[in-house]
Amino acid sequence: MADLLRALKYTDTNIMTDPVSHRLRKPLITTTKWLLVALLAGVLIYRFKFTPVPVMGHPVGTAPVVQEVMGTGTLEARIKTTISPRIQERLAEVLVDQNDTVKTGQLLARLDNGELKLQVEVAEAARVAAQASLERIKTDEARALAVDKQARLEYQRAAGLLNSQITSQADFDKVAEQLKVAEADVKRSRAAIAEAASQLAMAEKTLDHQKERLTYTQILSPYDGLVVRRDRDPGGVVVPGGSILQLVATNEIWVSAWMDETATADLVVGQPARVVFRSAPGTSHPGEVARLGRETDRETREMLVDVRVKSLPRNWTLGQRAEVFIETGRKAATLALPPGFVVWRGGQPGVFVVEHGQARWRGITLGLHGRETVEITQGLSAGEQVVKPSEPKQELSEGQRISPPGVDGGKAGGAK
């Protein structure tokens, strides 16, 4: 072909120097050029249409298929507590630090208790005084009862003497008046006892209240957990609601992941899952669905799914990002292929199968979609072979000749 081009160039040069030859040979040159173009087109057509294309092959066979839905979220503790005081007081001591594990009832921090101890002592003194007052009034009651008893005896004696006309009416009236005074003293003593008993009860309640306030200076852990943050140091005054420590329960750590609402129908509590933290993308941690959200975000159309993590990485932090893969379907052995062999045409999935050394497109029906394999429910039979181009950017066409396929590295269908 190179010689032909050189000849044409030489002929064109001679024609320019010879006008007669130019008129005779011009049709010949034009025809030769068109023949050359046709020859080049034929070579290209043969190369792209008839030259075998190198492909990778995969035998159709049975393989396990695990279908998963994916979401992204953050590691969170189900139970987390801000440890703060119930009273305003100076922080005297913090006994734990970040990353310390604590037990239920363990002393975490202590407030200055000098003033509250004094208040307890004052309340105790008031209770003792109220108790003494009650005892004194009970003694007065006993005296009033004795006087009342004597007055009744005098009254009975005077009444008998009056009936016998031995005593006068005036003397009898004096005895009757003394009896009424004695009865009134008894009633007054009993009322005083009731009042003293009430004051004693109030003093006891005040003492209990002050003792309870004194316990507020001892800040205890509400459950077994982990201190994830320390916010205050001794010396400053803390107020109710102000954070001293951040505590989480380590018995329930999960990833709160956002899932597309289209996956809602396939999710149930208890489904197995795997969690991949971005700090260790090559490692999967087992988990399970612990809770499903009941509200979808109006903007992103996603819902929250809480996935319990059964084993955490060595260095985990609350709030770190992770991908969650929830298993929504599994088949131990079904007709399957690696997803890289599936070709979509007009919304219809299909594959290229080998027929007489050519690639033939065939529509298929898909079932479960796994990470490494997809289920084929219709369109293929075990033992057939599907192919794809060896070059990632290359495409196959219907009826294209292919070279003997190599073996794909996928797991489906028994490929090695």
C-alpha positions as CSV (number, residue, x, y, z in Angstrom):
1,M,0.0,0.0,0.0
2,A,2.9,2.4,0.7
3,D,4.3,1.6,-2.8
4,L,0.9,2.5,-4.3
5,L,0.9,5.8,-2.6
6,R,4.4,6.6,-3.8
7,A,3.4,5.7,-7.4
8,L,0.4,8.0,-7.2
9,K,2.5,10.8,-6.0
10,Y,5.0,10.2,-8.9
11,T,2.2,10.1,-11.5
12,D,0.7,13.4,-10.2
13,T,4.1,15.1,-10.6
14,N,4.5,13.9,-14.3
15,I,1.0,15.0,-15.1
16,M,1.7,18.5,-13.9
17,T,4.6,18.7,-16.4
18,D,2.8,17.1,-19.3
19,P,-0.7,18.6,-20.2
20,V,-1.6,15.8,-22.7
21,S,-0.9,13.1,-20.3
22,H,-2.8,15.0,-17.7
23,R,-6.0,14.9,-19.8
24,L,-5.6,11.1,-20.6
25,R,-4.6,9.9,-17.2
26,K,-6.9,12.0,-14.9
27,P,-9.8,9.4,-15.0
28,L,-7.3,6.7,-14.2
29,I,-5.9,8.5,-11.1
30,T,-9.4,9.2,-9.8
31,T,-10.4,5.6,-10.1
32,T,-7.3,4.5,-8.4
33,K,-7.9,6.8,-5.5
34,W,-11.4,5.4,-5.0
35,L,-10.1,1.9,-5.2
36,L,-7.6,2.8,-2.5
37,V,-10.3,4.2,-0.2
38,A,-12.5,1.1,-0.7
39,L,-9.5,-1.1,0.1
40,L,-8.9,0.8,3.3
41,A,-12.5,0.6,4.3
42,G,-12.6,-3.1,3.7
43,V,-9.5,-3.6,5.9
44,L,-11.1,-1.7,8.7
45,I,-14.5,-3.5,8.4
46,Y,-12.7,-6.8,8.4
47,R,-10.6,-5.9,11.4
48,F,-13.6,-4.7,13.5
49,K,-16.2,-7.1,12.2
50,F,-14.4,-10.3,11.6
51,T,-11.2,-10.2,13.7
52,P,-11.9,-12.1,16.9
53,V,-12.2,-9.9,20.0
54,P,-10.4,-11.1,23.2
55,V,-12.9,-11.8,25.9
56,M,-13.1,-13.1,29.5
57,G,-15.5,-16.0,30.0
58,H,-17.5,-17.4,32.9
59,P,-19.3,-20.7,33.1
60,V,-22.9,-20.5,34.3
61,G,-23.4,-22.6,37.5
62,T,-24.8,-22.5,41.0
63,A,-23.4,-20.3,43.7
64,P,-24.5,-18.7,46.9
65,V,-26.2,-15.3,46.6
66,V,-26.5,-12.8,49.5
67,Q,-28.6,-9.7,48.9
68,E,-27.8,-6.6,50.9
69,V,-29.0,-3.0,51.3
70,M,-26.5,-0.4,52.2
71,G,-26.6,2.7,54.4
72,T,-24.2,5.2,55.9
73,G,-24.3,6.3,59.5
74,T,-22.4,7.0,62.7
75,L,-21.5,4.9,65.7
76,E,-23.7,5.8,68.7
77,A,-24.4,4.5,72.2
78,R,-28.1,3.7,72.9
79,I,-27.8,5.0,76.4
80,K,-25.7,8.1,77.0
81,T,-25.8,10.4,80.1
82,T,-24.5,13.8,81.0
83,I,-23.3,13.5,84.6
84,S,-24.2,16.7,86.4
85,P,-24.9,17.8,90.0
86,R,-28.4,18.2,91.5
87,I,-27.3,21.2,93.6
88,Q,-25.1,24.2,93.1
89,E,-21.8,23.7,94.9
90,R,-18.0,23.8,94.6
91,L,-16.6,20.7,92.8
92,A,-14.2,19.2,95.3
93,E,-12.9,16.1,93.4
94,V,-13.3,14.2,90.2
95,L,-12.3,10.5,90.7
96,V,-12.5,9.2,87.1
97,D,-11.1,10.4,83.7
98,Q,-11.8,9.9,80.0
99,N,-11.8,6.2,78.8
100,D,-12.3,4.9,82.4
101,T,-14.8,2.1,82.8
102,V,-17.1,2.4,85.7
103,K,-19.6,0.2,87.6
104,T,-23.1,0.9,88.9
105,G,-23.0,3.0,92.1
106,Q,-19.3,3.8,91.7
107,L,-18.3,7.3,93.1
108,L,-17.5,9.5,90.1
109,A,-17.1,13.0,91.7
110,R,-17.5,14.7,95.0
111,L,-18.8,18.2,95.9
112,D,-17.8,20.3,98.9
113,N,-20.1,19.1,101.7
114,G,-19.1,21.4,104.6
115,E,-22.2,23.6,104.6
116,L,-24.6,20.7,104.1
117,K,-23.1,18.7,107.0
118,L,-23.7,21.8,109.2
119,Q,-27.3,21.9,108.0
120,V,-27.7,18.3,108.9
121,E,-26.4,19.0,112.4
122,V,-28.8,21.9,112.8
123,A,-31.7,19.8,111.7
124,E,-30.7,17.0,114.1
125,A,-30.6,19.6,117.0
126,A,-34.1,20.8,116.0
127,R,-35.3,17.2,116.1
128,V,-33.9,16.6,119.5
129,A,-35.5,19.8,120.8
130,A,-38.8,18.8,119.4
131,Q,-38.5,15.4,121.0
132,A,-37.7,16.9,124.4
133,S,-40.7,19.3,124.1
134,L,-43.0,16.4,123.4
135,E,-41.7,14.5,126.4
136,R,-42.2,17.6,128.6
137,I,-45.8,18.1,127.4
138,K,-46.6,14.4,128.0
139,T,-45.4,15.0,131.6
140,D,-47.8,18.0,131.9
141,E,-50.6,15.7,130.6
142,A,-49.9,13.2,133.3
143,R,-50.2,15.9,135.9
144,A,-53.4,17.2,134.4
145,L,-54.9,13.7,134.4
146,A,-54.0,13.3,138.1
147,V,-55.6,16.7,139.0
148,D,-58.6,15.7,136.9
149,K,-59.0,12.4,138.8
150,Q,-58.8,14.1,142.2
151,A,-61.3,16.7,141.1
152,R,-63.8,14.0,140.1
153,L,-63.4,12.4,143.5
154,E,-64.0,15.7,145.2
155,Y,-67.1,16.3,143.0
156,Q,-68.6,12.9,143.8
157,R,-68.0,13.5,147.6
158,A,-69.5,17.0,147.4
159,A,-72.5,15.8,145.5
160,G,-73.2,13.2,148.3
161,L,-72.9,15.7,151.0
162,L,-75.2,18.1,149.2
163,N,-77.9,15.4,148.9
164,S,-77.5,14.8,152.7
165,Q,-77.7,18.6,153.2
166,I,-74.4,18.4,155.1
167,T,-72.7,20.9,152.8
168,S,-73.9,24.1,151.2
169,Q,-74.7,24.7,147.5
170,A,-71.9,27.2,147.4
171,D,-69.3,24.7,148.4
172,F,-70.6,22.2,145.9
173,D,-70.4,24.8,143.1
174,K,-66.7,25.5,144.0
175,V,-65.9,21.7,143.7
176,A,-67.8,21.5,140.3
177,E,-65.8,24.5,139.0
178,Q,-62.5,22.8,140.0
179,L,-63.6,19.7,138.1
180,K,-64.2,21.7,134.9
181,V,-60.8,23.4,135.2
182,A,-59.1,20.0,135.6
183,E,-60.9,18.7,132.5
184,A,-59.9,21.8,130.5
185,D,-56.2,21.3,131.6
186,V,-56.4,17.7,130.3
187,K,-57.8,18.8,127.0
188,R,-55.1,21.5,126.7
189,S,-52.3,19.0,127.5
190,R,-53.6,16.6,124.8
191,A,-53.7,19.4,122.2
192,A,-50.2,20.5,123.2
193,I,-49.1,16.8,122.7
194,A,-50.6,16.7,119.2
195,E,-48.8,20.0,118.3
196,A,-45.5,18.8,119.7
197,A,-45.8,15.5,117.9
198,S,-46.4,17.5,114.6
199,Q,-43.4,19.7,115.3
200,L,-41.3,16.6,115.9
201,A,-42.5,15.0,112.7
202,M,-41.6,18.2,110.8
203,A,-38.2,18.2,112.4
204,E,-37.6,14.6,111.4
205,K,-38.6,15.3,107.8
206,T,-36.3,18.3,107.7
207,L,-33.5,16.2,109.0
208,D,-34.2,13.5,106.3
209,H,-34.3,16.3,103.7
210,Q,-30.9,17.7,104.8
211,K,-29.4,14.2,104.9
212,E,-30.7,13.6,101.3
213,R,-29.2,16.8,100.2
214,L,-25.9,15.7,101.7
215,T,-26.0,12.6,99.6
216,Y,-26.1,14.9,96.5
217,T,-22.5,15.8,97.1
218,Q,-21.6,12.2,96.2
219,I,-22.1,11.8,92.4
220,L,-22.5,8.1,91.6
221,S,-22.5,6.2,88.3
222,P,-26.1,5.2,87.3
223,Y,-25.0,2.1,85.4
224,D,-22.0,0.2,84.1
225,G,-20.4,2.2,81.3
226,L,-17.5,4.1,79.9
227,V,-16.5,7.7,80.5
228,V,-16.1,9.3,77.0
229,R,-15.5,12.9,78.1
230,R,-14.4,14.8,81.2
231,D,-15.7,18.4,81.2
232,R,-14.9,19.9,84.6
233,D,-12.0,19.9,87.0
234,P,-12.0,20.4,90.8
235,G,-12.2,24.0,92.2
236,G,-15.0,25.5,90.2
237,V,-18.7,25.9,91.1
238,V,-21.0,23.6,89.2
239,V,-24.7,24.0,88.8
240,P,-27.6,21.6,88.1
241,G,-27.5,20.5,84.4
242,G,-23.9,21.5,83.9
243,S,-21.8,18.7,82.6
244,I,-19.0,17.2,84.7
245,L,-18.7,13.9,82.7
246,Q,-20.2,12.2,79.6
247,L,-21.0,8.6,80.3
248,V,-22.2,5.9,77.9
249,A,-23.4,2.4,78.5
250,T,-21.2,-0.1,76.6
251,N,-23.7,-2.9,76.6
252,E,-25.5,-1.4,73.6
253,I,-23.5,0.2,70.8
254,W,-24.9,0.6,67.4
255,V,-24.6,2.4,64.1
256,S,-27.5,4.7,63.3
257,A,-27.6,4.5,59.5
258,W,-29.6,6.3,56.9
259,M,-31.4,3.9,54.5
260,D,-33.3,4.8,51.3
261,E,-37.0,4.5,51.9
262,T,-37.2,2.0,49.0
263,A,-35.6,-0.6,51.3
264,T,-38.2,-0.3,54.0
265,A,-40.3,-3.3,52.8
266,D,-37.3,-5.6,53.1
267,L,-36.1,-4.6,56.6
268,V,-37.1,-6.4,59.9
269,V,-35.6,-6.3,63.4
270,G,-33.1,-9.1,63.9
271,Q,-31.7,-9.3,60.3
272,P,-28.0,-10.0,60.1
273,A,-25.8,-7.2,59.0
274,R,-22.1,-6.3,58.6
275,V,-20.5,-3.0,59.5
276,V,-17.5,-1.5,57.7
277,F,-15.8,1.4,59.5
278,R,-14.0,3.9,57.4
279,S,-11.1,3.6,59.7
280,A,-10.7,0.0,58.6
281,P,-12.4,-0.4,55.2
282,G,-11.1,-3.9,54.6
283,T,-12.7,-5.3,57.8
284,S,-16.4,-6.2,58.3
285,H,-17.8,-6.4,61.8
286,P,-20.9,-8.6,62.5
287,G,-24.1,-6.9,63.6
288,E,-27.9,-7.1,63.5
289,V,-30.8,-4.8,63.0
290,A,-31.8,-3.5,66.5
291,R,-34.4,-0.9,65.7
292,L,-36.2,0.6,62.7
293,G,-37.1,4.3,62.5
294,R,-40.7,5.3,61.9
295,E,-40.1,8.7,60.3
296,T,-38.6,9.4,56.8
297,D,-36.7,12.6,56.2
298,R,-38.9,14.8,54.0
299,E,-35.9,16.1,51.9
300,T,-33.6,13.1,51.5
301,R,-36.4,10.4,51.6
302,E,-34.2,8.3,54.0
303,M,-35.1,6.6,57.3
304,L,-32.9,5.7,60.3
305,V,-32.0,2.1,61.0
306,D,-30.1,1.2,64.2
307,V,-27.7,-1.7,63.7
308,R,-26.2,-3.3,66.8
309,V,-22.5,-3.9,66.4
310,K,-21.4,-7.3,68.0
311,S,-17.7,-6.6,67.9
312,L,-16.1,-3.2,67.8
313,P,-12.7,-2.3,66.4
314,R,-9.9,-1.8,68.9
315,N,-10.0,2.0,68.6
316,W,-13.6,3.1,68.3
317,T,-15.1,6.5,68.8
318,L,-18.6,7.6,69.1
319,G,-19.7,9.5,66.0
320,Q,-17.3,7.8,63.6
321,R,-18.6,7.0,60.1
322,A,-19.4,3.5,58.9
323,E,-21.2,1.7,56.1
324,V,-23.9,-0.8,57.1
325,F,-24.8,-3.7,54.8
326,I,-28.1,-5.4,55.9
327,E,-28.8,-8.9,54.6
328,T,-32.3,-8.9,53.1
329,G,-32.1,-12.2,51.2
330,R,-29.9,-15.3,50.9
331,K,-29.8,-18.4,48.8
332,A,-27.2,-21.1,49.5
333,A,-27.1,-22.5,45.9
334,T,-28.8,-20.9,42.9
335,L,-28.0,-20.2,39.3
336,A,-25.8,-17.1,39.5
337,L,-23.2,-14.9,37.8
338,P,-20.8,-12.1,38.7
339,P,-22.6,-8.8,38.1
340,G,-19.9,-7.6,35.7
341,F,-21.2,-10.0,33.0
342,V,-24.7,-8.5,33.0
343,V,-25.4,-6.0,30.2
344,W,-28.3,-3.6,30.2
345,R,-30.1,-2.7,26.9
346,G,-33.2,-0.6,27.0
347,G,-33.7,-1.3,30.7
348,Q,-33.6,-5.1,30.0
349,P,-30.8,-7.1,31.6
350,G,-29.0,-9.6,29.5
351,V,-25.6,-11.4,28.8
352,F,-23.5,-12.4,25.9
353,V,-23.3,-16.1,25.5
354,V,-20.9,-18.0,23.3
355,E,-22.5,-19.6,20.2
356,H,-20.2,-21.1,17.4
357,G,-17.4,-18.7,18.3
358,Q,-19.6,-15.6,18.3
359,A,-21.1,-13.4,21.0
360,R,-24.9,-13.6,21.1
361,W,-26.9,-11.3,23.4
362,R,-29.7,-12.9,25.4
363,G,-32.2,-11.3,27.8
364,I,-32.3,-12.7,31.3
365,T,-34.4,-12.3,34.4
366,L,-32.6,-11.4,37.7
367,G,-33.4,-12.4,41.2
368,L,-31.4,-11.6,44.3
369,H,-28.6,-9.0,43.8
370,G,-25.6,-9.9,45.8
371,R,-22.3,-8.1,46.3
372,E,-20.3,-10.7,44.3
373,T,-23.1,-12.6,42.5
374,V,-26.5,-12.0,41.1
375,E,-29.2,-14.6,40.8
376,I,-30.4,-15.7,37.3
377,T,-34.0,-16.9,37.4
378,Q,-34.6,-17.1,33.6
379,G,-32.7,-17.0,30.4
380,L,-29.7,-19.2,31.1
381,S,-28.9,-22.8,31.9
382,A,-26.1,-24.4,33.9
383,G,-23.1,-25.2,31.7
384,E,-23.5,-22.3,29.3
385,Q,-20.7,-19.8,29.1
386,V,-21.1,-16.0,29.1
387,V,-18.4,-13.5,28.1
388,K,-17.4,-9.9,28.4
389,P,-14.6,-7.9,26.7
390,S,-11.1,-8.2,28.2
391,E,-10.7,-4.4,27.8
392,P,-12.9,-2.4,30.2
393,K,-13.8,0.3,27.7
394,Q,-14.5,-2.2,24.9
395,E,-18.0,-3.3,24.0
396,L,-19.4,-6.4,22.3
397,S,-21.9,-6.4,19.5
398,E,-24.4,-9.0,18.4
399,G,-22.7,-11.8,16.3
400,Q,-19.2,-10.5,16.9
401,R,-16.5,-13.1,16.6
402,I,-14.5,-13.7,19.8
403,S,-11.2,-15.3,20.6
404,P,-11.2,-18.3,23.0
405,P,-12.3,-16.7,26.3
406,G,-10.1,-16.6,29.3
407,V,-11.4,-17.4,32.8
408,D,-12.8,-14.6,34.9
409,G,-11.7,-14.3,38.5
410,G,-15.3,-14.3,39.9
411,K,-16.7,-16.8,42.4
412,A,-20.0,-17.6,40.8
413,G,-20.4,-20.7,38.8
414,G,-17.3,-22.5,40.1
415,A,-14.8,-20.2,38.4
416,K,-11.3,-20.4,39.8
